[in-house]
Structure formats: C-alpha cells, structure tokens
Amino acid sequence: MSHMPVPPVHSTQNIKLMAVVNRLQQIMINENLTPDELVGCAGVVRIITANTAISAIRKLRRFGHQI
C-alpha cells in the first residue's frame, strides 16, 4: 500500500508574496542590481509616488473639488 504525497498548501497571500519576490529577483538580475540598489529604487519610487499624489490633490483642490 503506497501513500500519495500531500501537495503543499499555500494561502493566496503567500502565493502573491512569492510572485512579488520572483518579480523583484527578475528585476535584480535583468538590471544587474544589488539588494541595496533595489531598496534605493523603491525609496525613490515611494517619494515620486507621494509627490505625484500630493500634486494631484493640490490640483483637485485648486479646481474646487473636495477631497
């Protein structure tokens, strides 16, 4: 009597996290980035995104939209 191995069960959140990690690894390889450089890029993107959001809010307010 042989037993079939039970496949690993992963939550949706873990699968999504694995996909993000895989994508970041691909970017690091394709762009020849070190982990520190990747983190630096993420910081720059965060600042640009925040500044873009602030700019958009200011423009909306200028035209009388309530936020």
N, C-alpha and C positions, 0 to 999 in steps of 0.2 A: 504494500500500500504506500504510494508516494503522495507527498503533500505538495500542493502547488504553492510557490512563494506568494506572499501577500504583497501587492504593489504598494509603494509608499503613498500615503495620503497627504496632500498638501492643501492648505487653505488658499482661497482666492488671493488673500493679501500676500501670502508667501510667494505665490506664483508671479504676482505683479512685481514684487520686490526682486525676484530672480531675473525677471525681464529687464528691469531698470539696471541692475548690476551688470547684466550681459551687455546692454547697450553702452554703458559707461566704459566697460572694458574694450568694446569695439572702437569707441572714440579714442581712447588712450592709445590703442595700437595703431589705428589709421593715422592719427595726428602726431604720433611719437611723443606723447605727453607723459610726464611723471605724475604720480598721485598728487603731489603738491601743486603742480601746474593746473591739474584738473580742478582742484579745490579753489585755486585762484580764479579760474574762469567762472566757476559757479558764483563766486562772490561778486565778480564784475556783472554777471547776468542779473543777479539779485538787485544790485544797485541800479542798473539800467531799467529793469522792470519797475522798480519802485518809483524812479524818477518819471518814467512814462505814465504810470498810474496817477501820480500827483499832478503832472502836466495836464492829463485828460480831465481830472476833477476840476482843476482851475478853469479850463476852457468851458466845461459844462456850466460852472457857476457864473462865468462871465456872460453866458447867454441866458441866464435866469433859471437854469434847471436846479431843482432841489436834490441834494444827494442824501 
